[in-house]
Amino acid sequence: MSTEFPGFNILTRTKRKSYLPRVAPLKHKHIPNYWTGSIRANGLHLYVEELLEESPLIKIKLVVPRKDYIKHAQERFEEFNLQEKIDSPEENVAFELEEVVIPTDKIRTTKLDADVIISRGLVTKLLKENNESIPIVDIPVQGIDLIRSLDECKKRFGRKKVAVIGAANMIYGVENLESIIDLPIQKYILDDITASDRTVDQAAEDGCEIVMSGLNTNKYAEQIGLQTMLIETGKESFRQALVEAKRLAIVSRKEQEKAKRYQTILDNAYEGVIAVDLQKRISVFNTSAQEILSITNRNLIGMSIEGILNKGKFLDLLLSGNDYQEEIVSYDSIQLSVKKAGIFLKGKRTGDMVAFQDVTGIQEMEGEIRKKIHLRGHVARYRFDDILYKSDLIGQTIETAQLYSEADSNILIVGETGTGKEMFAQSIHNYSERRKNPFVAINCAALPESLLESELFGYAEGAFTGAMKGGKQGFFELAHRGTLFLDEIGEVSPKLQSRLLRVLQEREIMRIGDDKVIPVDVRIIAATNKDLMDMVKNNEFRADLFYRLSVLDLQLPPLREHREDIPVLAEAFIKNSRLTEEAKERLKEEEWEGNVRQLQNFCERMTVLCKDRVIDVSEIEKHLPKSSVEAKIGRVYISERERIFMALEKHHYHKGKAASELGMSRTTFWRKLKKWDIETN
């Protein structure tokens, strides 16, 4: 085929991309940029290989009763395709035409696979009766086609009476051409292929000498001695059919994609979805519905729902005319949570649908969601192996904590600031049976009472101004089947202490502003640096809550009670530098009232100030924090035993006042007196 462009004679042919080697791009303002080509010898004659890119391939099938029934169909298609790409180069759609020969008597039993079918006359009628899902385009027989055919008939056979036989859509208005062509014309409508012979006989009786019709009809006419003429499909008519075929194919493809998209969404939904029309025929039955209800038949569309579902409350609910929200019904041996709604189109009910879940499945899904709650940061990072130590005291503490981990009782961790209470809490969680579930931590002293309450228990939608739409889960819900770590529990107000006690007793919570009770399975690990027993005696902390929390007590010793661990910790905290032995010994002598946290902060400061250097005792002395006692007596270090003596002497051996000045609880102060063998009587 040849197409003229300014300055060039373009010869084109279509090939699939995989068949063709890539050649240098050919640039011309009239040639789309997705073509490539090679230049012939004279430089003006171009041979263009059209490369069909990786675009949707739409298959068009031309169904005809014999080969070349429509003359030059493939060439006309290629010409049409080329012009379409020139007119609409932005379209990324590739078309393919295949001519399929099917005898007329075989059309009803032949299955075709195509995006769109093109045919003509009676073949179109038969195809439409047999193919409901594939769009079918009828090639129109235009007036110009009839004029050309009748004119050719007159030239070939002279002025004889012509019987034009065909489907109504093919020969509409042919009788009006009699005066134009100057031929006597008799029209015969043929709606049934089996009636073609009788129609030809009738035409012969009516004095017709020529039959102008389709292939089969002409064949019988020739057998009884009549002359025949085939009604040819003109170029214009075929192009019109291709335009319509392209439009229908694109629309059909989009509809298929939309249907597939919706079906994929339905099939991957957790909920089972069933929809029926007013006759209770199934229009939707997704994969989840089949799995939940244990239905193995996959071809359910169009079937009666009453023949698929077992009789019972679930079927009755679907068949009823009422809508339902969150109904719990039984189906065989399972419990279903069901929602029912009508389907309406322009205000008229056209069917009904139900969405449902297996209640057991909901519980399992809830568990999976809670397991993945670590994506929100509710995960324990530390394990016992992360705790650095050398002393027997910390070793024994870890052994106790590991024993506590194997139980499921609440734990109260007591220790001074900086002793690693949360690190131990996370390690206990990761050593327990709850390790695969959330670890949720909250500092009870960091939030005001109202905010702490909403964080712990959550709230319902509209509970207060600014509440999130849909409400919010509290930390108890987030920690379900896991561990809730309540740091600085001694700072909780009496009101919240009451609510906490109820949760620990009943194992259920109620969101703020809601009336629904939510069961929770949570292990509590609480931590404090206060003497809760003293607070109980002073009516500052509820005794019943204290005993609920302190089922298992874990005492974390301050750093000054296991000084042999200080070098181990310091070496881990100091990076890109090295401590001398004298420096390590000096660190062991320091009090570290802020415990491990204070030591870590000091080591980070030394890392910055002494980067890539050996850190000796002079550097340590230079940057050590000064206590109030040290400030009075210069740079002379005061031991813990001497500090206790000084405090006792200052307060005339009043133990409570001495302990208060030293920042110790009474229990700790008594333990120190015993440790240093200090007599106070």
C-alpha positions as CSV (number, residue, x, y, z in Angstrom):
1,M,0.0,0.0,0.0
2,S,1.2,3.5,-0.7
3,T,0.3,6.8,1.0
4,E,1.4,10.2,-0.2
5,F,3.0,12.8,2.1
6,P,4.5,16.1,1.1
7,G,8.0,15.3,-0.4
8,F,7.8,11.6,0.3
9,N,6.2,8.5,-1.0
10,I,5.5,6.3,2.0
11,L,5.0,2.5,1.7
12,T,3.7,1.0,4.9
13,R,3.2,-2.4,6.4
14,T,2.2,-3.6,9.9
15,K,4.3,-5.9,12.0
16,R,4.3,-6.9,15.6
17,K,7.1,-5.4,17.6
18,S,8.6,-8.8,18.5
19,Y,9.1,-9.7,14.8
20,L,11.1,-6.6,13.9
21,P,14.6,-5.4,14.7
22,R,14.8,-1.8,15.9
23,V,16.2,0.6,13.4
24,A,17.1,4.3,13.6
25,P,14.1,6.6,14.1
26,L,12.7,8.3,11.1
27,K,11.6,11.9,11.8
28,H,9.1,13.8,9.7
29,K,6.3,16.1,10.7
30,H,3.7,13.9,9.1
31,I,4.9,10.6,10.5
32,P,4.0,9.7,14.1
33,N,7.0,9.4,16.4
34,Y,6.2,5.8,17.3
35,W,7.2,4.6,13.8
36,T,10.6,3.7,12.7
37,G,11.9,3.2,9.1
38,S,14.7,2.9,6.7
39,I,15.4,5.2,3.7
40,R,15.4,3.7,0.2
41,A,18.2,4.4,-2.4
42,N,16.8,7.7,-3.9
43,G,16.2,9.3,-0.5
44,L,12.6,10.1,-1.3
45,H,11.0,6.6,-1.3
46,L,10.6,5.6,2.3
47,Y,9.6,2.1,3.5
48,V,8.1,2.4,7.0
49,E,7.8,-0.6,9.3
50,E,5.1,0.2,11.8
51,L,6.0,-1.0,15.3
52,L,3.1,-1.7,17.5
53,E,4.2,-0.7,21.0
54,E,3.3,-2.6,24.1
55,S,-0.3,-1.3,24.0
56,P,-3.7,-3.0,24.4
57,L,-4.3,-5.2,21.3
58,I,-8.0,-5.2,20.3
59,K,-9.0,-8.2,18.2
60,I,-11.5,-7.6,15.5
61,K,-12.9,-10.6,13.6
62,L,-14.5,-10.3,10.2
63,V,-17.0,-13.2,9.9
64,V,-17.9,-14.1,6.3
65,P,-19.4,-17.1,4.5
66,R,-16.5,-17.6,2.1
67,K,-13.0,-16.3,1.5
68,D,-12.7,-12.8,0.0
69,Y,-16.5,-12.3,0.5
70,I,-15.6,-8.7,1.2
71,K,-13.0,-7.7,-1.4
72,H,-9.7,-6.2,-0.2
73,A,-10.8,-6.3,3.5
74,Q,-7.3,-6.6,4.9
75,E,-5.9,-3.9,2.7
76,R,-8.7,-1.6,3.6
77,F,-8.3,-2.3,7.3
78,E,-4.5,-1.4,7.1
79,E,-5.4,1.8,5.2
80,F,-8.0,2.6,7.9
81,N,-5.5,1.8,10.7
82,L,-2.8,4.0,9.2
83,Q,-5.1,7.0,8.8
84,E,-6.5,6.6,12.3
85,K,-2.9,6.8,13.7
86,I,-2.2,9.9,11.6
87,D,-5.4,11.5,12.7
88,S,-5.2,10.5,16.4
89,P,-1.5,9.8,17.1
90,E,-2.1,10.2,20.9
91,E,-4.2,7.0,21.0
92,N,-2.1,4.1,22.4
93,V,-4.4,1.3,21.1
94,A,-3.4,-1.4,18.6
95,F,-6.0,-3.2,16.4
96,E,-5.8,-6.5,14.6
97,L,-8.2,-7.8,12.0
98,E,-8.7,-11.5,11.3
99,E,-11.0,-12.8,8.6
100,V,-12.9,-15.9,9.7
101,V,-14.8,-18.0,7.2
102,I,-17.9,-19.8,8.7
103,P,-20.5,-21.4,6.5
104,T,-24.0,-20.0,7.2
105,D,-25.3,-23.3,8.6
106,K,-22.5,-23.5,11.1
107,I,-22.8,-20.0,12.6
108,R,-25.2,-21.0,15.4
109,T,-22.8,-23.7,16.7
110,T,-19.5,-21.8,16.4
111,K,-17.9,-20.1,19.4
112,L,-15.8,-17.0,18.7
113,D,-13.2,-15.2,20.8
114,A,-12.8,-11.5,19.9
115,D,-13.2,-8.0,21.3
116,V,-15.7,-7.2,18.5
117,I,-17.1,-9.0,15.4
118,I,-17.9,-7.5,12.0
119,S,-20.3,-9.2,9.6
120,R,-23.0,-8.5,7.1
121,G,-26.7,-9.2,6.5
122,L,-28.1,-12.5,7.6
123,V,-24.7,-13.6,9.1
124,T,-25.0,-10.6,11.5
125,K,-28.5,-11.7,12.5
126,L,-27.4,-15.3,13.2
127,L,-24.4,-14.1,15.1
128,K,-26.4,-11.8,17.4
129,E,-28.7,-14.7,18.2
130,N,-25.7,-16.8,19.3
131,N,-23.3,-14.3,20.9
132,E,-24.5,-12.2,23.8
133,S,-21.2,-11.1,25.2
134,I,-19.3,-10.0,22.1
135,P,-20.3,-6.7,20.4
136,I,-21.3,-7.3,16.8
137,V,-21.2,-4.6,14.1
138,D,-23.3,-5.0,11.0
139,I,-21.6,-3.8,7.8
140,P,-24.2,-1.4,6.3
141,V,-25.3,-1.7,2.7
142,Q,-25.5,1.9,1.8
143,G,-27.3,3.3,-1.1
144,I,-24.0,3.8,-3.0
145,D,-23.3,0.1,-2.6
146,L,-26.7,-0.8,-4.2
147,I,-26.2,1.7,-6.9
148,R,-22.8,0.4,-7.8
149,S,-24.0,-3.2,-7.8
150,L,-27.1,-2.4,-9.8
151,D,-25.1,-0.4,-12.3
152,E,-22.7,-3.3,-12.7
153,C,-25.6,-5.7,-13.1
154,K,-27.1,-3.5,-16.0
155,K,-23.7,-3.4,-17.7
156,R,-23.2,-7.2,-17.4
157,F,-26.8,-8.4,-18.2
158,G,-28.6,-5.6,-19.8
159,R,-32.0,-4.1,-18.8
160,K,-33.6,-7.2,-17.2
161,K,-35.9,-7.4,-14.2
162,V,-33.8,-7.8,-11.0
163,A,-34.9,-9.5,-7.7
164,V,-33.0,-7.9,-4.8
165,I,-33.2,-10.4,-2.0
166,G,-31.7,-9.7,1.5
167,A,-32.2,-8.7,5.1
168,A,-34.3,-5.6,5.7
169,N,-31.3,-3.6,6.9
170,M,-29.4,-4.5,3.7
171,I,-31.8,-3.6,1.0
172,Y,-33.8,-0.8,2.7
173,G,-35.1,1.6,0.0
174,V,-33.7,-0.3,-3.0
175,E,-37.0,0.0,-4.9
176,N,-36.5,3.8,-5.0
177,L,-33.4,3.2,-7.2
178,E,-35.4,1.8,-10.1
179,S,-35.7,5.2,-11.9
180,I,-32.2,6.2,-11.2
181,I,-30.6,3.0,-12.6
182,D,-33.3,2.5,-15.2
183,L,-33.8,-1.1,-14.2
184,P,-37.0,-2.9,-13.2
185,I,-36.4,-3.9,-9.5
186,Q,-38.4,-6.2,-7.2
187,K,-37.5,-6.3,-3.5
188,Y,-37.8,-9.5,-1.3
189,I,-37.1,-9.4,2.5
190,L,-35.3,-12.5,3.7
191,D,-35.3,-13.0,7.5
192,D,-34.8,-16.7,7.6
193,I,-32.0,-18.5,5.8
194,T,-34.2,-21.6,5.4
195,A,-36.7,-19.5,3.3
196,S,-34.1,-18.4,0.7
197,D,-35.0,-21.1,-1.8
198,R,-38.7,-20.4,-1.6
199,T,-38.0,-16.7,-2.0
200,V,-35.9,-17.3,-5.2
201,D,-38.7,-19.5,-6.6
202,Q,-41.2,-16.7,-5.9
203,A,-39.0,-14.2,-7.7
204,A,-38.8,-16.5,-10.7
205,E,-42.6,-16.8,-10.8
206,D,-42.7,-13.0,-10.6
207,G,-40.7,-12.8,-13.9
208,C,-37.3,-11.8,-12.4
209,E,-34.4,-12.9,-14.6
210,I,-31.6,-11.8,-12.3
211,V,-31.1,-12.4,-8.5
212,M,-29.0,-9.9,-6.6
213,S,-28.4,-11.3,-3.1
214,G,-25.9,-13.1,-0.8
215,L,-23.8,-16.1,-1.5
216,N,-26.2,-19.0,-0.6
217,T,-29.2,-17.4,-2.2
218,N,-27.3,-16.8,-5.4
219,K,-26.1,-20.3,-5.4
220,Y,-29.7,-21.7,-5.5
221,A,-30.7,-19.1,-8.1
222,E,-27.9,-20.3,-10.4
223,Q,-29.1,-23.9,-10.0
224,I,-32.6,-23.1,-11.3
225,G,-31.1,-21.1,-14.3
226,L,-31.3,-17.5,-13.1
227,Q,-28.4,-15.1,-13.5
228,T,-26.9,-13.7,-10.2
229,M,-25.1,-10.7,-8.9
230,L,-23.5,-10.3,-5.4
231,I,-24.2,-7.1,-3.5
232,E,-20.7,-5.8,-3.0
233,T,-19.6,-4.0,0.2
234,G,-18.1,-0.7,-0.8
235,K,-15.0,1.0,0.7
236,E,-17.2,3.6,2.5
237,S,-19.5,1.0,4.1
238,F,-16.5,-1.1,5.3
239,R,-14.8,2.0,6.8
240,Q,-18.0,2.9,8.6
241,A,-18.2,-0.5,10.1
242,L,-14.5,-0.3,11.2
243,V,-15.2,3.1,12.9
244,E,-18.1,1.6,14.8
245,A,-16.1,-1.6,15.6
246,K,-13.3,0.5,17.0
247,R,-15.7,2.5,19.2
248,L,-17.5,-0.5,20.5
249,A,-14.2,-2.4,21.1
250,I,-12.8,0.5,23.2
251,V,-16.1,0.9,25.1
252,S,-16.3,-2.9,25.6
253,R,-12.7,-3.1,26.8
254,K,-13.3,-0.3,29.3
255,E,-16.4,-2.0,30.6
256,Q,-14.5,-5.3,30.9
257,E,-11.7,-3.5,32.8
258,K,-14.3,-1.9,35.1
259,A,-16.1,-5.1,35.7
260,K,-12.8,-6.9,36.4
261,R,-11.7,-4.2,38.7
262,Y,-14.9,-4.4,40.7
263,Q,-14.8,-8.2,40.7
264,T,-11.2,-8.2,42.0
265,I,-12.2,-5.8,44.8
266,L,-15.0,-8.0,45.7
267,D,-13.0,-11.2,45.6
268,N,-10.3,-9.7,47.8
269,A,-12.6,-8.3,50.4
270,Y,-12.7,-9.8,53.8
271,E,-16.4,-9.7,53.8
272,G,-18.7,-12.1,52.0
273,V,-20.9,-10.3,49.5
274,I,-24.1,-11.7,47.9
275,A,-26.4,-9.7,45.7
276,V,-29.7,-10.8,44.1
277,D,-32.2,-9.2,41.7
278,L,-36.0,-9.0,42.3
279,Q,-36.4,-12.5,41.1
280,K,-33.8,-13.6,43.7
281,R,-31.3,-14.6,41.0
282,I,-27.7,-14.2,42.0
283,S,-25.8,-11.3,40.4
284,V,-22.9,-11.2,42.9
285,F,-21.4,-14.0,44.9
286,N,-17.8,-13.2,45.8
287,T,-14.9,-15.5,46.7
288,S,-15.1,-14.7,50.5
289,A,-18.8,-15.6,50.5
290,Q,-18.1,-19.0,48.9
291,E,-15.3,-19.7,51.4
292,I,-17.3,-18.6,54.5
293,L,-20.3,-20.6,53.5
294,S,-18.3,-23.6,52.1
295,I,-19.9,-23.4,48.7
296,T,-17.8,-25.1,46.0
297,N,-19.9,-24.3,42.9
298,R,-18.1,-21.5,41.1
299,N,-20.8,-20.8,38.4
300,L,-23.5,-19.2,40.6
301,I,-24.4,-16.0,38.6
302,G,-28.0,-16.2,37.4
303,M,-28.9,-19.1,39.7
304,S,-31.7,-18.8,42.2
305,I,-30.3,-18.0,45.7
306,E,-32.9,-20.4,47.2
307,G,-31.3,-23.3,45.5
308,I,-27.8,-22.4,46.8
309,L,-28.2,-21.4,50.5
310,N,-29.5,-23.7,53.1
311,K,-32.8,-22.8,54.7
312,G,-32.6,-20.8,57.9
313,K,-32.3,-17.3,59.4
314,F,-29.6,-16.2,57.0
315,L,-31.6,-17.0,53.9
316,D,-34.8,-15.5,55.4
317,L,-32.9,-12.3,56.1
318,L,-31.7,-12.1,52.5
319,L,-35.2,-12.8,51.1
320,S,-36.9,-10.3,53.3
321,G,-37.7,-6.7,52.2
322,N,-36.1,-5.1,55.3
323,D,-32.6,-3.7,55.8
324,Y,-30.5,-4.8,58.8
325,Q,-27.3,-3.6,60.5
326,E,-24.9,-5.9,62.3
327,E,-27.3,-8.8,62.8
328,I,-25.8,-12.0,64.3
329,V,-27.3,-15.0,62.7
330,S,-26.4,-18.7,62.5
331,Y,-25.7,-20.6,59.3
332,D,-25.1,-24.3,59.8
333,S,-22.3,-24.4,62.5
334,I,-21.0,-20.8,62.2
335,Q,-22.1,-17.4,63.5
336,L,-22.3,-14.6,60.9
337,S,-22.3,-10.8,61.4
338,V,-24.6,-9.6,58.7
339,K,-25.5,-6.3,57.1
340,K,-28.5,-6.2,54.6
341,A,-29.3,-3.3,52.2
342,G,-31.5,-2.8,49.2
343,I,-30.1,-1.9,45.7
344,F,-31.8,1.1,44.1
345,L,-31.7,2.6,40.7
346,K,-33.4,6.0,40.2
347,G,-35.5,5.4,43.3
348,K,-36.7,2.0,42.4
349,R,-35.5,-1.2,44.2
350,T,-33.8,-3.5,41.8
351,G,-32.4,-6.1,44.2
352,D,-30.8,-6.7,47.6
353,M,-27.4,-7.4,48.9
354,V,-25.8,-8.8,52.1
355,A,-22.3,-8.3,53.4
356,F,-21.3,-10.7,56.2
357,Q,-18.3,-12.1,58.1
358,D,-17.7,-15.2,60.2
359,V,-17.5,-14.0,63.8
360,T,-14.6,-16.3,64.4
361,G,-12.8,-14.8,61.4
362,I,-13.4,-11.3,62.8
363,Q,-11.7,-12.3,66.0
364,E,-8.7,-13.8,64.2
365,M,-8.4,-10.7,62.0
366,E,-8.5,-8.5,65.1
367,G,-5.7,-10.5,66.5
368,E,-3.6,-10.1,63.3
369,I,-4.2,-6.3,63.3
370,R,-3.1,-6.1,66.9
371,K,0.0,-8.1,66.1
372,K,0.9,-5.5,63.4
373,I,0.3,-2.7,65.8
374,H,4.2,-2.3,66.1
375,L,3.9,-0.3,62.9
376,R,2.6,2.4,65.1
377,G,5.6,2.1,67.4
378,H,4.1,-0.2,70.1
379,V,6.8,-2.7,70.1
380,A,9.4,-3.7,72.7
381,R,13.0,-3.3,71.3
382,Y,15.0,-4.5,74.3
383,R,15.8,-8.0,75.5
384,F,17.7,-9.3,78.5
385,D,20.7,-9.8,76.3
386,D,20.9,-6.1,75.8
387,I,21.4,-5.4,79.5
388,L,25.2,-4.9,80.1
389,Y,26.5,-6.1,83.4
390,K,29.3,-7.8,85.3
391,S,28.0,-7.8,88.8
392,D,26.2,-10.7,90.5
393,L,23.5,-8.3,91.8
394,I,22.3,-7.4,88.2
395,G,22.6,-11.1,87.2
396,Q,20.3,-12.1,90.1
397,T,17.9,-9.3,89.2
398,I,17.7,-10.5,85.6
399,E,17.1,-14.1,86.8
400,T,14.2,-12.9,88.9
401,A,12.8,-10.9,86.0
402,Q,13.0,-13.9,83.7
403,L,11.1,-16.0,86.3
404,Y,8.5,-13.3,86.4
405,S,8.3,-13.3,82.6
406,E,7.1,-16.9,82.6
407,A,4.1,-16.0,84.8
408,D,1.3,-13.7,83.6
409,S,0.8,-11.7,86.8
410,N,1.2,-8.0,87.0
411,I,4.6,-6.7,88.0
412,L,5.7,-3.6,89.9
413,I,9.2,-2.4,89.1
414,V,10.7,-0.1,91.7
415,G,13.9,1.8,91.2
416,E,15.5,5.2,91.2
417,T,15.5,7.4,88.2
418,G,17.8,6.1,85.5
419,T,18.1,2.5,86.7
420,G,16.5,1.0,83.5
421,K,12.9,0.3,84.5
422,E,11.5,0.4,81.0
423,M,14.4,-1.6,79.6
424,F,13.6,-4.4,82.1
425,A,9.8,-4.0,81.3
426,Q,10.5,-4.5,77.6
427,S,12.8,-7.4,78.3
428,I,10.2,-9.1,80.4
429,H,7.6,-8.7,77.6
430,N,10.0,-10.1,75.0
431,Y,10.8,-13.1,77.3
432,S,7.1,-13.8,77.9
433,E,4.4,-15.7,76.0
434,R,3.0,-12.3,74.9
435,R,6.1,-11.3,72.9
436,K,4.4,-11.5,69.6
437,N,1.7,-9.0,70.7
438,P,1.9,-5.3,71.3
439,F,4.0,-3.6,74.0
440,V,2.4,-0.2,74.8
441,A,4.2,2.2,77.1
442,I,2.9,5.5,78.6
443,N,4.5,7.8,81.1
444,C,1.7,8.7,83.6
445,A,3.5,11.8,84.8
446,A,3.9,13.3,81.3
447,L,0.2,14.0,80.7
448,P,-2.5,16.0,82.5
449,E,-5.3,13.8,84.1
450,S,-7.9,14.4,81.3
451,L,-5.5,13.6,78.5
452,L,-4.1,10.6,80.3
453,E,-7.6,9.2,80.8
454,S,-8.4,9.5,77.1
455,E,-5.1,8.0,76.1
456,L,-5.6,5.0,78.4
457,F,-9.3,4.3,77.8
458,G,-10.0,5.9,74.4
459,Y,-13.1,7.8,73.5
460,A,-16.3,7.6,71.4
461,E,-17.1,9.9,68.5
462,G,-18.4,13.2,69.8
463,A,-17.3,12.5,73.4
464,F,-15.8,16.1,73.6
465,T,-14.9,19.0,71.4
466,G,-12.1,18.1,69.1
467,A,-12.7,14.3,69.3
468,M,-11.7,12.4,66.2
469,K,-14.4,11.2,63.9
470,G,-15.1,7.6,64.7
471,G,-13.6,7.9,68.1
472,K,-10.2,6.5,69.2
473,Q,-8.8,3.4,70.7
474,G,-7.1,3.7,74.0
475,F,-3.8,2.2,75.1
476,F,-5.6,-0.7,76.9
477,E,-7.3,-1.7,73.5
478,L,-4.0,-1.3,71.6
479,A,-2.2,-3.5,74.1
480,H,-4.8,-6.3,73.9
481,R,-3.1,-9.7,74.4
482,G,0.1,-7.8,75.0
483,T,1.7,-5.7,77.7
484,L,0.8,-2.2,79.0
485,F,3.8,-0.5,80.7
486,L,2.6,2.3,83.1
487,D,5.7,4.3,84.0
488,E,5.7,6.6,87.1
489,I,2.4,5.0,88.3
490,G,2.7,6.9,91.6
491,E,1.7,10.1,89.7
492,V,-1.8,8.8,88.8
493,S,-4.7,10.8,90.3
494,P,-7.1,9.1,92.7
495,K,-9.9,9.3,90.0
496,L,-7.8,7.4,87.5
497,Q,-6.6,5.0,90.2
498,S,-10.3,3.9,90.6
499,R,-10.7,3.4,86.8
500,L,-7.4,1.4,86.6
501,L,-8.5,-0.8,89.5
502,R,-11.8,-1.6,87.7
503,V,-9.9,-2.6,84.6
504,L,-7.6,-4.8,86.5
505,Q,-10.6,-6.5,88.3
506,E,-13.0,-6.8,85.4
507,R,-10.6,-7.1,82.5
508,E,-12.8,-4.7,80.5
509,I,-12.8,-1.0,79.6
510,M,-15.4,1.6,78.5
511,R,-14.3,4.4,76.2
512,I,-15.0,8.0,77.4
513,G,-18.5,9.0,76.2
514,D,-19.5,5.5,75.3
515,D,-21.8,2.9,76.9
516,K,-20.2,-0.2,75.4
517,V,-18.0,-2.5,77.4
518,I,-14.9,-3.8,75.6
519,P,-13.1,-6.9,77.0
520,V,-9.3,-6.6,77.1
521,D,-6.5,-9.1,77.8
522,V,-3.6,-7.1,79.1
523,R,-0.7,-7.7,81.4
524,I,0.3,-4.6,83.4
525,I,3.9,-3.8,84.2
526,A,4.0,-0.7,86.4
527,A,7.1,1.3,87.4
528,T,7.8,3.9,90.1
529,N,10.7,5.6,91.8
530,K,8.5,6.3,94.8
531,D,7.8,4.3,97.9
532,L,4.2,3.3,97.1
533,M,3.7,1.7,100.5
534,D,4.4,5.0,102.2
535,M,1.9,6.6,99.8
536,V,-0.6,4.0,100.8
537,K,-0.1,4.7,104.5
538,N,-0.5,8.5,103.8
539,N,-3.7,7.8,101.7
540,E,-2.0,9.1,98.6
541,F,-2.3,5.8,96.7
542,R,-5.1,3.2,96.8
543,A,-4.1,0.1,98.8
544,D,-6.3,-2.2,96.6
545,L,-4.7,-0.9,93.4
546,F,-1.2,-1.2,95.0
547,Y,-1.8,-4.9,95.8
548,R,-3.2,-5.5,92.3
549,L,-0.1,-4.0,90.7
550,S,2.5,-5.5,93.0
551,V,1.7,-9.1,92.6
552,L,5.3,-9.5,91.6
553,D,7.8,-6.9,92.8
554,L,11.1,-6.3,91.1
555,Q,13.7,-4.0,92.8
556,L,16.3,-2.4,90.5
557,P,19.4,-1.5,92.4
558,P,21.0,1.9,91.9
559,L,24.3,2.1,90.1
560,R,26.3,2.8,93.3
561,E,25.3,-0.7,94.6
562,H,26.9,-2.4,91.6
563,R,29.9,-0.2,90.8
564,E,31.7,-3.1,89.1
565,D,29.3,-2.6,86.2
566,I,30.3,1.0,85.6
567,P,33.4,0.3,83.5
568,V,31.4,-2.2,81.4
569,L,28.7,0.4,80.8
570,A,31.1,3.3,80.2
571,E,33.0,1.3,77.5
572,A,29.8,0.6,75.7
573,F,28.6,4.3,75.9
574,I,31.9,5.9,74.9
575,K,32.5,5.7,71.1
576,N,35.6,6.3,69.1
577,S,37.7,6.7,72.3
578,R,39.3,4.5,74.9
579,L,39.3,4.8,78.7
580,T,42.4,4.2,80.7
581,E,42.2,1.8,83.7
582,E,42.6,4.8,86.1
583,A,39.7,6.6,84.3
584,K,37.5,3.5,84.8
585,E,38.4,3.4,88.5
586,R,37.6,7.1,88.9
587,L,34.2,6.5,87.2
588,K,33.5,3.7,89.7
589,E,34.1,6.1,92.6
590,E,31.5,8.6,91.5
591,E,28.0,8.5,93.0
592,W,25.9,8.8,89.8
593,E,22.8,9.9,91.5
594,G,21.0,9.8,88.1
595,N,22.3,6.2,87.8
596,V,22.8,4.6,84.3
597,R,21.1,7.5,82.5
598,Q,23.4,10.0,84.1
599,L,26.5,7.8,83.3
600,Q,25.4,7.5,79.7
601,N,24.9,11.2,79.3
602,F,28.3,11.9,80.8
603,C,29.9,9.3,78.5
604,E,28.2,10.9,75.4
605,R,29.6,14.3,76.5
606,M,33.1,12.8,76.8
607,T,32.8,11.2,73.3
608,V,32.2,14.7,71.9
609,L,34.9,16.4,73.9
610,C,37.6,13.7,73.5
611,K,36.8,12.3,70.1
612,D,39.4,9.7,68.8
613,R,41.5,10.3,71.9
614,V,42.5,8.2,74.9
615,I,40.5,9.4,77.9
616,D,42.6,9.4,81.1
617,V,41.7,10.3,84.7
618,S,42.5,14.0,84.3
619,E,39.9,14.3,81.6
620,I,37.4,12.5,83.8
621,E,38.1,14.8,86.7
622,K,37.9,17.9,84.5
623,H,34.3,17.1,83.3
624,L,32.7,15.3,86.3
625,P,29.5,16.9,87.7
626,K,30.0,18.7,91.0
627,S,27.7,17.8,93.9
628,S,26.8,20.3,96.6
629,V,29.1,18.6,99.1
630,E,32.0,18.6,96.7
631,A,31.5,22.3,96.1
632,K,32.1,23.0,99.8
633,I,35.3,21.0,100.1
634,G,36.9,21.5,96.7
635,R,37.9,18.6,94.5
636,V,38.2,16.1,97.3
637,Y,35.9,13.1,96.7
638,I,33.5,12.2,99.5
639,S,32.6,8.6,99.8
640,E,29.0,7.5,100.3
641,R,29.7,6.3,103.8
642,E,31.1,9.8,104.7
643,R,28.2,11.6,103.1
644,I,25.8,9.5,105.2
645,F,27.8,10.4,108.4
646,M,27.8,14.1,107.5
647,A,24.0,14.1,106.9
648,L,23.3,12.3,110.2
649,E,25.6,14.7,112.2
650,K,23.9,17.7,110.5
651,H,20.4,16.6,111.6
652,H,21.4,15.2,115.0
653,Y,21.0,11.6,113.8
654,H,17.4,12.1,112.7
655,K,17.2,9.4,110.0
656,G,14.2,10.8,108.2
657,K,15.7,14.2,107.7
658,A,19.1,12.7,106.7
659,A,17.5,10.4,104.2
660,S,15.6,13.4,102.7
661,E,18.7,15.5,102.3
662,L,20.5,12.6,100.5
663,G,17.5,12.0,98.2
664,M,16.9,8.5,99.5
665,S,13.7,6.8,100.5
666,R,13.6,5.5,104.1
667,T,13.9,1.9,103.0
668,T,17.0,2.7,100.9
669,F,18.5,4.7,103.8
670,W,18.0,1.8,106.3
671,R,19.6,-0.5,103.7
672,K,22.6,1.9,103.4
673,L,23.1,2.0,107.2
674,K,23.2,-1.7,107.3
675,K,25.5,-2.0,104.3
676,W,28.1,0.5,105.7
677,D,27.7,-0.9,109.3
678,I,26.7,2.5,110.7
679,E,25.4,2.6,114.2
680,T,22.9,5.4,115.0
681,N,21.9,4.6,118.6
